[in-house]
Amino acid sequence: MWACIYVSVMAINIVVTPAIIFIVLLFIIIGISLPTTPGFIGSIQAAYYFALAPFGVSAEDAFISSVFYHIIAYFSVLIVGLYYFSKYKITYNELKDKIKT
């Protein structure tokens, strides 16, 4: 997740240190630990804003970076999951049947 944050911040040319990225990660962890909406929409955006605002990052840049993070984090998990589905030859219906039992 640290790498996802790093890529999302660098994608819009925000210059940050590893410590700032760690702070963003900490705020994300706190934000998603609280009651939130499905998909953590809004919580992650608020986490980016509150973590980056003290370092002079505008609300717009924090929002755009958080959207990149959402996309990167979602698709990285999806791709790994699809890889393992194909590696172990599991179908969605088999998985659904095992969950029901």
TIPA-745233 format. One record per atom (N, C-alpha, C, O): atom name; x, z, y; residue number from 1. Coordinates in Angstrom, 1 decimal. Layout:
N
<atom = CA, X = X, Z = Z, Y = Y, seq = NUM>
...
END
This chain:
101
<atom = N, X = 0.8, Z = 0.0, Y = -1.2, seq = 1>
<atom = CA, X = 0.0, Z = 0.0, Y = 0.0, seq = 1>
<atom = C, X = 0.9, Z = 0.0, Y = 1.3, seq = 1>
<atom = O, X = 0.5, Z = -0.6, Y = 2.3, seq = 1>
<atom = N, X = 2.0, Z = 0.7, Y = 1.1, seq = 2>
<atom = CA, X = 3.0, Z = 0.6, Y = 2.3, seq = 2>
<atom = C, X = 3.3, Z = -0.8, Y = 2.6, seq = 2>
<atom = O, X = 3.4, Z = -1.2, Y = 3.8, seq = 2>
<atom = N, X = 3.6, Z = -1.6, Y = 1.6, seq = 3>
<atom = CA, X = 4.0, Z = -3.0, Y = 1.8, seq = 3>
<atom = C, X = 2.8, Z = -3.8, Y = 2.4, seq = 3>
<atom = O, X = 3.0, Z = -4.6, Y = 3.3, seq = 3>
<atom = N, X = 1.6, Z = -3.5, Y = 2.0, seq = 4>
<atom = CA, X = 0.4, Z = -4.2, Y = 2.6, seq = 4>
<atom = C, X = 0.3, Z = -3.8, Y = 4.0, seq = 4>
<atom = O, X = 0.0, Z = -4.7, Y = 4.8, seq = 4>
<atom = N, X = 0.5, Z = -2.6, Y = 4.4, seq = 5>
<atom = CA, X = 0.5, Z = -2.2, Y = 5.8, seq = 5>
<atom = C, X = 1.6, Z = -2.9, Y = 6.6, seq = 5>
<atom = O, X = 1.3, Z = -3.4, Y = 7.7, seq = 5>
<atom = N, X = 2.8, Z = -2.9, Y = 6.0, seq = 6>
<atom = CA, X = 3.9, Z = -3.6, Y = 6.7, seq = 6>
<atom = C, X = 3.6, Z = -5.0, Y = 7.0, seq = 6>
<atom = O, X = 3.8, Z = -5.5, Y = 8.1, seq = 6>
<atom = N, X = 3.1, Z = -5.7, Y = 6.0, seq = 7>
<atom = CA, X = 2.8, Z = -7.2, Y = 6.1, seq = 7>
<atom = C, X = 1.7, Z = -7.4, Y = 7.1, seq = 7>
<atom = O, X = 1.7, Z = -8.3, Y = 8.0, seq = 7>
<atom = N, X = 0.6, Z = -6.5, Y = 7.1, seq = 8>
<atom = CA, X = -0.5, Z = -6.7, Y = 8.0, seq = 8>
<atom = C, X = -0.1, Z = -6.4, Y = 9.5, seq = 8>
<atom = O, X = -0.6, Z = -7.1, Y = 10.4, seq = 8>
<atom = N, X = 0.8, Z = -5.5, Y = 9.7, seq = 9>
<atom = CA, X = 1.3, Z = -5.2, Y = 11.0, seq = 9>
<atom = C, X = 2.2, Z = -6.3, Y = 11.5, seq = 9>
<atom = O, X = 2.2, Z = -6.7, Y = 12.7, seq = 9>
<atom = N, X = 3.1, Z = -6.7, Y = 10.7, seq = 10>
<atom = CA, X = 4.1, Z = -7.8, Y = 11.1, seq = 10>
<atom = C, X = 3.4, Z = -9.1, Y = 11.3, seq = 10>
<atom = O, X = 3.9, Z = -10.0, Y = 12.0, seq = 10>
<atom = N, X = 2.2, Z = -9.3, Y = 10.6, seq = 11>
<atom = CA, X = 1.5, Z = -10.6, Y = 10.7, seq = 11>
<atom = C, X = 1.1, Z = -10.9, Y = 12.2, seq = 11>
<atom = O, X = 0.9, Z = -12.1, Y = 12.6, seq = 11>
<atom = N, X = 0.9, Z = -9.9, Y = 13.0, seq = 12>
<atom = CA, X = 0.5, Z = -10.1, Y = 14.3, seq = 12>
<atom = C, X = 1.6, Z = -9.6, Y = 15.3, seq = 12>
<atom = O, X = 1.3, Z = -9.4, Y = 16.5, seq = 12>
<atom = N, X = 2.8, Z = -9.6, Y = 14.8, seq = 13>
<atom = CA, X = 4.0, Z = -9.3, Y = 15.6, seq = 13>
<atom = C, X = 4.0, Z = -7.9, Y = 16.3, seq = 13>
<atom = O, X = 4.4, Z = -7.8, Y = 17.5, seq = 13>
<atom = N, X = 3.5, Z = -6.9, Y = 15.6, seq = 14>
<atom = CA, X = 3.6, Z = -5.6, Y = 16.1, seq = 14>
<atom = C, X = 4.9, Z = -5.0, Y = 15.6, seq = 14>
<atom = O, X = 5.1, Z = -5.0, Y = 14.4, seq = 14>
<atom = N, X = 5.8, Z = -4.6, Y = 16.5, seq = 15>
<atom = CA, X = 7.1, Z = -4.1, Y = 16.1, seq = 15>
<atom = C, X = 6.9, Z = -2.6, Y = 15.8, seq = 15>
<atom = O, X = 6.6, Z = -1.8, Y = 16.7, seq = 15>
<atom = N, X = 7.2, Z = -2.2, Y = 14.6, seq = 16>
<atom = CA, X = 7.0, Z = -0.8, Y = 14.1, seq = 16>
<atom = C, X = 8.2, Z = -0.4, Y = 13.3, seq = 16>
<atom = O, X = 8.9, Z = -1.2, Y = 12.8, seq = 16>
<atom = N, X = 8.3, Z = 0.9, Y = 13.1, seq = 17>
<atom = CA, X = 9.4, Z = 1.4, Y = 12.3, seq = 17>
<atom = C, X = 8.7, Z = 1.9, Y = 11.0, seq = 17>
<atom = O, X = 7.5, Z = 2.0, Y = 10.9, seq = 17>
<atom = N, X = 9.5, Z = 2.1, Y = 9.9, seq = 18>
<atom = CA, X = 9.0, Z = 2.6, Y = 8.7, seq = 18>
<atom = C, X = 8.2, Z = 3.9, Y = 8.9, seq = 18>
<atom = O, X = 7.2, Z = 4.1, Y = 8.1, seq = 18>
<atom = N, X = 8.6, Z = 4.7, Y = 9.8, seq = 19>
<atom = CA, X = 7.9, Z = 6.0, Y = 10.0, seq = 19>
<atom = C, X = 6.5, Z = 5.7, Y = 10.6, seq = 19>
<atom = O, X = 5.5, Z = 6.4, Y = 10.2, seq = 19>
<atom = N, X = 6.3, Z = 4.7, Y = 11.4, seq = 20>
<atom = CA, X = 5.0, Z = 4.4, Y = 12.0, seq = 20>
<atom = C, X = 4.1, Z = 3.9, Y = 10.8, seq = 20>
<atom = O, X = 2.9, Z = 4.2, Y = 10.8, seq = 20>
<atom = N, X = 4.7, Z = 3.1, Y = 10.0, seq = 21>
<atom = CA, X = 3.9, Z = 2.5, Y = 8.8, seq = 21>
<atom = C, X = 3.4, Z = 3.7, Y = 7.9, seq = 21>
<atom = O, X = 2.3, Z = 3.7, Y = 7.4, seq = 21>
<atom = N, X = 4.3, Z = 4.7, Y = 7.7, seq = 22>
<atom = CA, X = 3.9, Z = 5.8, Y = 7.0, seq = 22>
<atom = C, X = 2.8, Z = 6.6, Y = 7.7, seq = 22>
<atom = O, X = 1.9, Z = 7.1, Y = 7.0, seq = 22>
<atom = N, X = 2.8, Z = 6.7, Y = 9.0, seq = 23>
<atom = CA, X = 1.7, Z = 7.4, Y = 9.7, seq = 23>
<atom = C, X = 0.4, Z = 6.6, Y = 9.5, seq = 23>
<atom = O, X = -0.6, Z = 7.2, Y = 9.3, seq = 23>
<atom = N, X = 0.5, Z = 5.3, Y = 9.6, seq = 24>
<atom = CA, X = -0.7, Z = 4.5, Y = 9.3, seq = 24>
<atom = C, X = -1.3, Z = 4.7, Y = 7.9, seq = 24>
<atom = O, X = -2.5, Z = 4.9, Y = 7.8, seq = 24>
<atom = N, X = -0.4, Z = 4.8, Y = 7.0, seq = 25>
<atom = CA, X = -0.8, Z = 5.1, Y = 5.6, seq = 25>
<atom = C, X = -1.4, Z = 6.4, Y = 5.5, seq = 25>
<atom = O, X = -2.4, Z = 6.6, Y = 4.8, seq = 25>
<atom = N, X = -0.9, Z = 7.4, Y = 6.1, seq = 26>
<atom = CA, X = -1.4, Z = 8.8, Y = 6.1, seq = 26>
<atom = C, X = -2.8, Z = 8.8, Y = 6.7, seq = 26>
<atom = O, X = -3.7, Z = 9.4, Y = 6.2, seq = 26>
<atom = N, X = -3.0, Z = 8.1, Y = 7.9, seq = 27>
<atom = CA, X = -4.3, Z = 8.0, Y = 8.5, seq = 27>
<atom = C, X = -5.3, Z = 7.3, Y = 7.6, seq = 27>
<atom = O, X = -6.5, Z = 7.7, Y = 7.5, seq = 27>
<atom = N, X = -4.9, Z = 6.2, Y = 6.9, seq = 28>
<atom = CA, X = -5.8, Z = 5.5, Y = 5.9, seq = 28>
<atom = C, X = -6.2, Z = 6.5, Y = 4.8, seq = 28>
<atom = O, X = -7.4, Z = 6.5, Y = 4.5, seq = 28>
<atom = N, X = -5.3, Z = 7.2, Y = 4.3, seq = 29>
<atom = CA, X = -5.6, Z = 8.1, Y = 3.2, seq = 29>
<atom = C, X = -6.6, Z = 9.2, Y = 3.7, seq = 29>
<atom = O, X = -7.6, Z = 9.5, Y = 3.0, seq = 29>
<atom = N, X = -6.4, Z = 9.7, Y = 4.8, seq = 30>
<atom = CA, X = -7.3, Z = 10.7, Y = 5.4, seq = 30>
<atom = C, X = -8.7, Z = 10.0, Y = 5.6, seq = 30>
<atom = O, X = -9.7, Z = 10.6, Y = 5.3, seq = 30>
<atom = N, X = -8.7, Z = 8.8, Y = 6.2, seq = 31>
<atom = CA, X = -9.9, Z = 8.1, Y = 6.5, seq = 31>
<atom = C, X = -10.7, Z = 7.7, Y = 5.2, seq = 31>
<atom = O, X = -12.0, Z = 7.8, Y = 5.3, seq = 31>
<atom = N, X = -10.1, Z = 7.3, Y = 4.2, seq = 32>
<atom = CA, X = -10.9, Z = 7.0, Y = 3.0, seq = 32>
<atom = C, X = -11.2, Z = 8.2, Y = 2.1, seq = 32>
<atom = O, X = -12.0, Z = 8.1, Y = 1.2, seq = 32>
<atom = N, X = -10.6, Z = 9.3, Y = 2.4, seq = 33>
<atom = CA, X = -10.9, Z = 10.5, Y = 1.7, seq = 33>
<atom = C, X = -12.2, Z = 11.2, Y = 2.2, seq = 33>
<atom = O, X = -12.9, Z = 11.9, Y = 1.5, seq = 33>
<atom = N, X = -12.6, Z = 10.9, Y = 3.4, seq = 34>
<atom = CA, X = -13.8, Z = 11.4, Y = 4.0, seq = 34>
<atom = C, X = -15.0, Z = 10.5, Y = 3.5, seq = 34>
<atom = O, X = -14.8, Z = 9.4, Y = 3.1, seq = 34>
<atom = N, X = -16.2, Z = 11.0, Y = 3.6, seq = 35>
<atom = CA, X = -17.3, Z = 10.2, Y = 3.3, seq = 35>
<atom = C, X = -17.3, Z = 8.9, Y = 4.2, seq = 35>
<atom = O, X = -17.1, Z = 9.0, Y = 5.4, seq = 35>
<atom = N, X = -17.5, Z = 7.8, Y = 3.6, seq = 36>
<atom = CA, X = -17.3, Z = 6.5, Y = 4.3, seq = 36>
<atom = C, X = -18.3, Z = 5.5, Y = 3.7, seq = 36>
<atom = O, X = -19.1, Z = 5.7, Y = 2.8, seq = 36>
<atom = N, X = -18.2, Z = 4.3, Y = 4.3, seq = 37>
<atom = CA, X = -19.1, Z = 3.2, Y = 3.9, seq = 37>
<atom = C, X = -18.5, Z = 2.5, Y = 2.7, seq = 37>
<atom = O, X = -17.3, Z = 2.7, Y = 2.4, seq = 37>
<atom = N, X = -19.3, Z = 1.7, Y = 2.0, seq = 38>
<atom = CA, X = -18.8, Z = 1.0, Y = 0.9, seq = 38>
<atom = C, X = -17.7, Z = 0.0, Y = 1.4, seq = 38>
<atom = O, X = -17.8, Z = -0.6, Y = 2.4, seq = 38>
<atom = N, X = -16.6, Z = 0.0, Y = 0.6, seq = 39>
<atom = CA, X = -15.5, Z = -0.9, Y = 0.9, seq = 39>
<atom = C, X = -14.6, Z = -0.3, Y = 2.0, seq = 39>
<atom = O, X = -13.6, Z = -1.0, Y = 2.5, seq = 39>
<atom = N, X = -14.9, Z = 0.9, Y = 2.5, seq = 40>
<atom = CA, X = -14.1, Z = 1.6, Y = 3.5, seq = 40>
<atom = C, X = -14.1, Z = 0.8, Y = 4.8, seq = 40>
<atom = O, X = -13.2, Z = 0.9, Y = 5.7, seq = 40>
<atom = N, X = -15.1, Z = -0.1, Y = 5.0, seq = 41>
<atom = CA, X = -15.2, Z = -0.8, Y = 6.3, seq = 41>
<atom = C, X = -15.5, Z = 0.1, Y = 7.4, seq = 41>
<atom = O, X = -16.5, Z = 0.9, Y = 7.4, seq = 41>
<atom = N, X = -14.7, Z = 0.1, Y = 8.4, seq = 42>
<atom = CA, X = -14.8, Z = 1.0, Y = 9.6, seq = 42>
<atom = C, X = -13.8, Z = 2.1, Y = 9.5, seq = 42>
<atom = O, X = -13.2, Z = 2.5, Y = 10.5, seq = 42>
<atom = N, X = -13.7, Z = 2.7, Y = 8.3, seq = 43>
<atom = CA, X = -12.8, Z = 3.8, Y = 8.2, seq = 43>
<atom = C, X = -11.3, Z = 3.3, Y = 8.3, seq = 43>
<atom = O, X = -10.5, Z = 4.0, Y = 9.0, seq = 43>
<atom = N, X = -11.0, Z = 2.2, Y = 7.7, seq = 44>
<atom = CA, X = -9.7, Z = 1.7, Y = 7.8, seq = 44>
<atom = C, X = -9.4, Z = 1.2, Y = 9.2, seq = 44>
<atom = O, X = -8.3, Z = 1.4, Y = 9.7, seq = 44>
<atom = N, X = -10.4, Z = 0.6, Y = 9.8, seq = 45>
<atom = CA, X = -10.2, Z = 0.1, Y = 11.2, seq = 45>
<atom = C, X = -9.9, Z = 1.3, Y = 12.1, seq = 45>
<atom = O, X = -9.0, Z = 1.2, Y = 13.0, seq = 45>
<atom = N, X = -10.7, Z = 2.4, Y = 11.9, seq = 46>
<atom = CA, X = -10.5, Z = 3.6, Y = 12.8, seq = 46>
<atom = C, X = -9.1, Z = 4.2, Y = 12.5, seq = 46>
<atom = O, X = -8.4, Z = 4.6, Y = 13.4, seq = 46>
<atom = N, X = -8.7, Z = 4.2, Y = 11.2, seq = 47>
<atom = CA, X = -7.4, Z = 4.7, Y = 10.9, seq = 47>
<atom = C, X = -6.3, Z = 4.0, Y = 11.6, seq = 47>
<atom = O, X = -5.3, Z = 4.6, Y = 12.1, seq = 47>
<atom = N, X = -6.4, Z = 2.6, Y = 11.5, seq = 48>
<atom = CA, X = -5.4, Z = 1.8, Y = 12.2, seq = 48>
<atom = C, X = -5.3, Z = 2.1, Y = 13.7, seq = 48>
<atom = O, X = -4.3, Z = 2.3, Y = 14.3, seq = 48>
<atom = N, X = -6.5, Z = 2.2, Y = 14.3, seq = 49>
<atom = CA, X = -6.6, Z = 2.4, Y = 15.7, seq = 49>
<atom = C, X = -6.0, Z = 3.8, Y = 16.1, seq = 49>
<atom = O, X = -5.1, Z = 3.8, Y = 17.0, seq = 49>
<atom = N, X = -6.4, Z = 4.8, Y = 15.4, seq = 50>
<atom = CA, X = -5.9, Z = 6.2, Y = 15.8, seq = 50>
<atom = C, X = -4.4, Z = 6.3, Y = 15.5, seq = 50>
<atom = O, X = -3.7, Z = 7.1, Y = 16.1, seq = 50>
<atom = N, X = -3.9, Z = 5.6, Y = 14.4, seq = 51>
<atom = CA, X = -2.5, Z = 5.8, Y = 14.1, seq = 51>
<atom = C, X = -1.6, Z = 5.0, Y = 15.0, seq = 51>
<atom = O, X = -0.5, Z = 5.4, Y = 15.3, seq = 51>
<atom = N, X = -2.1, Z = 3.8, Y = 15.5, seq = 52>
<atom = CA, X = -1.2, Z = 2.9, Y = 16.3, seq = 52>
<atom = C, X = -1.4, Z = 3.1, Y = 17.8, seq = 52>
<atom = O, X = -0.5, Z = 2.7, Y = 18.5, seq = 52>
<atom = N, X = -2.5, Z = 3.6, Y = 18.2, seq = 53>
<atom = CA, X = -2.8, Z = 3.8, Y = 19.7, seq = 53>
<atom = C, X = -1.7, Z = 4.6, Y = 20.4, seq = 53>
<atom = O, X = -1.3, Z = 4.2, Y = 21.5, seq = 53>
<atom = N, X = -1.2, Z = 5.7, Y = 19.8, seq = 54>
<atom = CA, X = -0.1, Z = 6.4, Y = 20.5, seq = 54>
<atom = C, X = 1.2, Z = 5.6, Y = 20.7, seq = 54>
<atom = O, X = 2.1, Z = 6.0, Y = 21.5, seq = 54>
<atom = N, X = 1.3, Z = 4.5, Y = 20.0, seq = 55>
<atom = CA, X = 2.5, Z = 3.7, Y = 20.1, seq = 55>
<atom = C, X = 2.3, Z = 2.5, Y = 20.9, seq = 55>
<atom = O, X = 3.2, Z = 1.6, Y = 20.9, seq = 55>
<atom = N, X = 1.2, Z = 2.5, Y = 21.7, seq = 56>
<atom = CA, X = 1.0, Z = 1.4, Y = 22.6, seq = 56>
<atom = C, X = 0.4, Z = 0.1, Y = 22.0, seq = 56>
<atom = O, X = 0.4, Z = -0.9, Y = 22.7, seq = 56>
<atom = N, X = -0.2, Z = 0.2, Y = 20.9, seq = 57>
<atom = CA, X = -0.8, Z = -0.9, Y = 20.2, seq = 57>
<atom = C, X = -2.3, Z = -1.0, Y = 20.7, seq = 57>
<atom = O, X = -3.0, Z = 0.0, Y = 20.7, seq = 57>
<atom = N, X = -2.7, Z = -2.1, Y = 21.2, seq = 58>
<atom = CA, X = -4.1, Z = -2.3, Y = 21.7, seq = 58>
<atom = C, X = -5.1, Z = -2.1, Y = 20.5, seq = 58>
<atom = O, X = -4.7, Z = -2.3, Y = 19.4, seq = 58>
<atom = N, X = -6.3, Z = -1.8, Y = 20.9, seq = 59>
<atom = CA, X = -7.4, Z = -1.7, Y = 19.9, seq = 59>
<atom = C, X = -7.6, Z = -3.0, Y = 19.2, seq = 59>
<atom = O, X = -7.9, Z = -3.0, Y = 18.0, seq = 59>
<atom = N, X = -7.5, Z = -4.1, Y = 19.9, seq = 60>
<atom = CA, X = -7.7, Z = -5.4, Y = 19.3, seq = 60>
<atom = C, X = -6.6, Z = -5.7, Y = 18.3, seq = 60>
<atom = O, X = -7.0, Z = -6.2, Y = 17.2, seq = 60>
<atom = N, X = -5.4, Z = -5.5, Y = 18.6, seq = 61>
<atom = CA, X = -4.3, Z = -5.7, Y = 17.7, seq = 61>
<atom = C, X = -4.4, Z = -4.8, Y = 16.4, seq = 61>
<atom = O, X = -4.2, Z = -5.2, Y = 15.3, seq = 61>
<atom = N, X = -4.8, Z = -3.6, Y = 16.6, seq = 62>
<atom = CA, X = -5.0, Z = -2.6, Y = 15.5, seq = 62>
<atom = C, X = -6.1, Z = -3.1, Y = 14.6, seq = 62>
<atom = O, X = -6.0, Z = -3.1, Y = 13.4, seq = 62>
<atom = N, X = -7.2, Z = -3.6, Y = 15.2, seq = 63>
<atom = CA, X = -8.3, Z = -4.1, Y = 14.4, seq = 63>
<atom = C, X = -7.9, Z = -5.3, Y = 13.6, seq = 63>
<atom = O, X = -8.2, Z = -5.4, Y = 12.4, seq = 63>
<atom = N, X = -7.3, Z = -6.3, Y = 14.3, seq = 64>
<atom = CA, X = -6.8, Z = -7.5, Y = 13.5, seq = 64>
<atom = C, X = -5.9, Z = -7.1, Y = 12.4, seq = 64>
<atom = O, X = -6.0, Z = -7.7, Y = 11.3, seq = 64>
<atom = N, X = -5.0, Z = -6.3, Y = 12.7, seq = 65>
<atom = CA, X = -4.0, Z = -5.8, Y = 11.6, seq = 65>
<atom = C, X = -4.8, Z = -5.2, Y = 10.5, seq = 65>
<atom = O, X = -4.4, Z = -5.4, Y = 9.3, seq = 65>
<atom = N, X = -5.8, Z = -4.4, Y = 10.8, seq = 66>
<atom = CA, X = -6.6, Z = -3.7, Y = 9.7, seq = 66>
<atom = C, X = -7.3, Z = -4.7, Y = 8.9, seq = 66>
<atom = O, X = -7.5, Z = -4.5, Y = 7.7, seq = 66>
<atom = N, X = -7.8, Z = -5.7, Y = 9.5, seq = 67>
<atom = CA, X = -8.5, Z = -6.8, Y = 8.7, seq = 67>
<atom = C, X = -7.6, Z = -7.5, Y = 7.8, seq = 67>
<atom = O, X = -7.9, Z = -7.7, Y = 6.6, seq = 67>
<atom = N, X = -6.4, Z = -7.8, Y = 8.3, seq = 68>
<atom = CA, X = -5.3, Z = -8.4, Y = 7.4, seq = 68>
<atom = C, X = -5.0, Z = -7.4, Y = 6.2, seq = 68>
<atom = O, X = -4.9, Z = -7.8, Y = 5.1, seq = 68>
<atom = N, X = -4.9, Z = -6.1, Y = 6.5, seq = 69>
<atom = CA, X = -4.7, Z = -5.1, Y = 5.5, seq = 69>
<atom = C, X = -5.8, Z = -5.2, Y = 4.4, seq = 69>
<atom = O, X = -5.5, Z = -5.1, Y = 3.2, seq = 69>
<atom = N, X = -7.0, Z = -5.2, Y = 4.9, seq = 70>
<atom = CA, X = -8.2, Z = -5.2, Y = 4.0, seq = 70>
<atom = C, X = -8.1, Z = -6.4, Y = 3.0, seq = 70>
<atom = O, X = -8.3, Z = -6.3, Y = 1.8, seq = 70>
<atom = N, X = -7.8, Z = -7.6, Y = 3.6, seq = 71>
<atom = CA, X = -7.7, Z = -8.8, Y = 2.8, seq = 71>
<atom = C, X = -6.6, Z = -8.7, Y = 1.8, seq = 71>
<atom = O, X = -6.7, Z = -9.0, Y = 0.6, seq = 71>
<atom = N, X = -5.4, Z = -8.3, Y = 2.3, seq = 72>
<atom = CA, X = -4.2, Z = -8.2, Y = 1.4, seq = 72>
<atom = C, X = -4.4, Z = -7.2, Y = 0.3, seq = 72>
<atom = O, X = -4.1, Z = -7.5, Y = -0.9, seq = 72>
<atom = N, X = -4.9, Z = -6.0, Y = 0.6, seq = 73>
<atom = CA, X = -5.1, Z = -5.0, Y = -0.4, seq = 73>
<atom = C, X = -6.2, Z = -5.4, Y = -1.4, seq = 73>
<atom = O, X = -6.0, Z = -5.2, Y = -2.6, seq = 73>
<atom = N, X = -7.3, Z = -6.0, Y = -0.9, seq = 74>
<atom = CA, X = -8.3, Z = -6.5, Y = -1.8, seq = 74>
<atom = C, X = -7.8, Z = -7.5, Y = -2.8, seq = 74>
<atom = O, X = -8.0, Z = -7.4, Y = -4.0, seq = 74>
<atom = N, X = -7.2, Z = -8.6, Y = -2.3, seq = 75>
<atom = CA, X = -6.8, Z = -9.7, Y = -3.1, seq = 75>
<atom = C, X = -5.6, Z = -9.3, Y = -4.0, seq = 75>
<atom = O, X = -5.5, Z = -9.9, Y = -5.1, seq = 75>
<atom = N, X = -4.8, Z = -8.4, Y = -3.6, seq = 76>
<atom = CA, X = -3.7, Z = -8.0, Y = -4.5, seq = 76>
<atom = C, X = -4.2, Z = -7.3, Y = -5.7, seq = 76>
<atom = O, X = -3.8, Z = -7.6, Y = -6.9, seq = 76>
<atom = N, X = -5.2, Z = -6.4, Y = -5.6, seq = 77>
<atom = CA, X = -5.8, Z = -5.7, Y = -6.7, seq = 77>
<atom = C, X = -6.6, Z = -6.7, Y = -7.6, seq = 77>
<atom = O, X = -6.6, Z = -6.7, Y = -8.8, seq = 77>
<atom = N, X = -7.3, Z = -7.6, Y = -6.9, seq = 78>
<atom = CA, X = -8.1, Z = -8.7, Y = -7.6, seq = 78>
<atom = C, X = -7.2, Z = -9.5, Y = -8.5, seq = 78>
<atom = O, X = -7.6, Z = -9.8, Y = -9.6, seq = 78>
<atom = N, X = -6.1, Z = -10.0, Y = -8.0, seq = 79>
<atom = CA, X = -5.2, Z = -10.9, Y = -8.7, seq = 79>
<atom = C, X = -4.6, Z = -10.2, Y = -9.9, seq = 79>
<atom = O, X = -4.5, Z = -10.7, Y = -11.0, seq = 79>
<atom = N, X = -4.2, Z = -8.9, Y = -9.7, seq = 80>
<atom = CA, X = -3.6, Z = -8.2, Y = -10.8, seq = 80>
<atom = C, X = -4.7, Z = -7.9, Y = -11.9, seq = 80>
<atom = O, X = -4.4, Z = -8.1, Y = -13.1, seq = 80>
<atom = N, X = -5.9, Z = -7.6, Y = -11.5, seq = 81>
<atom = CA, X = -7.0, Z = -7.4, Y = -12.4, seq = 81>
<atom = C, X = -7.3, Z = -8.7, Y = -13.2, seq = 81>
<atom = O, X = -7.4, Z = -8.6, Y = -14.4, seq = 81>
<atom = N, X = -7.3, Z = -9.8, Y = -12.6, seq = 82>
<atom = CA, X = -7.6, Z = -11.1, Y = -13.2, seq = 82>
<atom = C, X = -6.4, Z = -11.4, Y = -14.2, seq = 82>
<atom = O, X = -6.7, Z = -12.0, Y = -15.3, seq = 82>
<atom = N, X = -5.2, Z = -11.1, Y = -13.8, seq = 83>
<atom = CA, X = -4.1, Z = -11.3, Y = -14.7, seq = 83>
<atom = C, X = -4.2, Z = -10.5, Y = -16.0, seq = 83>
<atom = O, X = -4.1, Z = -11.1, Y = -17.1, seq = 83>
<atom = N, X = -4.6, Z = -9.3, Y = -15.9, seq = 84>
<atom = CA, X = -4.7, Z = -8.4, Y = -17.1, seq = 84>
<atom = C, X = -6.0, Z = -8.8, Y = -17.9, seq = 84>
<atom = O, X = -6.0, Z = -8.7, Y = -19.1, seq = 84>
<atom = N, X = -7.0, Z = -9.3, Y = -17.2, seq = 85>
<atom = CA, X = -8.2, Z = -9.8, Y = -18.0, seq = 85>
<atom = C, X = -7.8, Z = -10.9, Y = -18.9, seq = 85>
<atom = O, X = -8.1, Z = -11.0, Y = -20.0, seq = 85>
<atom = N, X = -7.0, Z = -11.9, Y = -18.3, seq = 86>
<atom = CA, X = -6.5, Z = -13.0, Y = -19.1, seq = 86>
<atom = C, X = -5.5, Z = -12.7, Y = -20.1, seq = 86>
<atom = O, X = -5.5, Z = -13.2, Y = -21.2, seq = 86>
<atom = N, X = -4.6, Z = -11.7, Y = -19.8, seq = 87>
<atom = CA, X = -3.5, Z = -11.3, Y = -20.7, seq = 87>
<atom = C, X = -4.1, Z = -10.7, Y = -22.0, seq = 87>
<atom = O, X = -3.6, Z = -11.0, Y = -23.1, seq = 87>
<atom = N, X = -5.1, Z = -9.8, Y = -21.8, seq = 88>
<atom = CA, X = -5.7, Z = -9.1, Y = -22.9, seq = 88>
<atom = C, X = -6.9, Z = -9.8, Y = -23.4, seq = 88>
<atom = O, X = -7.6, Z = -9.3, Y = -24.3, seq = 88>
<atom = N, X = -7.2, Z = -11.0, Y = -22.9, seq = 89>
<atom = CA, X = -8.4, Z = -11.8, Y = -23.3, seq = 89>
<atom = C, X = -9.7, Z = -11.0, Y = -23.3, seq = 89>
<atom = O, X = -10.5, Z = -11.0, Y = -24.3, seq = 89>
<atom = N, X = -9.9, Z = -10.3, Y = -22.2, seq = 90>
<atom = CA, X = -11.1, Z = -9.5, Y = -22.0, seq = 90>
<atom = C, X = -12.1, Z = -10.3, Y = -21.1, seq = 90>
<atom = O, X = -11.7, Z = -10.9, Y = -20.1, seq = 90>
<atom = N, X = -13.4, Z = -10.4, Y = -21.5, seq = 91>
<atom = CA, X = -14.4, Z = -11.0, Y = -20.7, seq = 91>
<atom = C, X = -15.1, Z = -10.0, Y = -19.9, seq = 91>
<atom = O, X = -15.1, Z = -8.8, Y = -20.3, seq = 91>
<atom = N, X = -15.8, Z = -10.4, Y = -18.9, seq = 92>
<atom = CA, X = -16.6, Z = -9.5, Y = -18.1, seq = 92>
<atom = C, X = -17.7, Z = -8.9, Y = -18.9, seq = 92>
<atom = O, X = -18.0, Z = -7.7, Y = -18.8, seq = 92>
<atom = N, X = -18.4, Z = -9.7, Y = -19.8, seq = 93>
<atom = CA, X = -19.4, Z = -9.2, Y = -20.6, seq = 93>
<atom = C, X = -18.9, Z = -8.1, Y = -21.6, seq = 93>
<atom = O, X = -19.7, Z = -7.2, Y = -21.9, seq = 93>
<atom = N, X = -17.8, Z = -8.3, Y = -22.2, seq = 94>
<atom = CA, X = -17.2, Z = -7.3, Y = -23.1, seq = 94>
<atom = C, X = -17.0, Z = -6.0, Y = -22.3, seq = 94>
<atom = O, X = -17.3, Z = -4.9, Y = -22.8, seq = 94>
<atom = N, X = -16.4, Z = -6.1, Y = -21.2, seq = 95>
<atom = CA, X = -16.2, Z = -4.9, Y = -20.4, seq = 95>
<atom = C, X = -17.5, Z = -4.2, Y = -20.0, seq = 95>
<atom = O, X = -17.6, Z = -3.0, Y = -20.1, seq = 95>
<atom = N, X = -18.5, Z = -5.0, Y = -19.6, seq = 96>
<atom = CA, X = -19.8, Z = -4.4, Y = -19.3, seq = 96>
<atom = C, X = -20.4, Z = -3.7, Y = -20.5, seq = 96>
<atom = O, X = -21.0, Z = -2.7, Y = -20.3, seq = 96>
<atom = N, X = -20.3, Z = -4.3, Y = -21.7, seq = 97>
<atom = CA, X = -20.9, Z = -3.7, Y = -22.9, seq = 97>
<atom = C, X = -20.2, Z = -2.4, Y = -23.2, seq = 97>
<atom = O, X = -20.8, Z = -1.5, Y = -23.6, seq = 97>
<atom = N, X = -18.9, Z = -2.4, Y = -23.0, seq = 98>
<atom = CA, X = -18.1, Z = -1.1, Y = -23.3, seq = 98>
<atom = C, X = -18.5, Z = 0.0, Y = -22.3, seq = 98>
<atom = O, X = -18.5, Z = 1.2, Y = -22.7, seq = 98>
<atom = N, X = -18.8, Z = -0.4, Y = -21.1, seq = 99>
<atom = CA, X = -19.1, Z = 0.6, Y = -20.1, seq = 99>
<atom = C, X = -20.5, Z = 1.2, Y = -20.5, seq = 99>
<atom = O, X = -20.8, Z = 2.4, Y = -20.3, seq = 99>
<atom = N, X = -21.4, Z = 0.4, Y = -21.0, seq = 100>
<atom = CA, X = -22.8, Z = 0.9, Y = -21.3, seq = 100>
<atom = C, X = -22.8, Z = 1.8, Y = -22.5, seq = 100>
<atom = O, X = -23.6, Z = 2.7, Y = -22.5, seq = 100>
<atom = N, X = -21.8, Z = 1.7, Y = -23.4, seq = 101>
<atom = CA, X = -21.8, Z = 2.6, Y = -24.5, seq = 101>
<atom = C, X = -21.1, Z = 3.9, Y = -24.3, seq = 101>
<atom = O, X = -21.0, Z = 4.8, Y = -25.2, seq = 101>
END
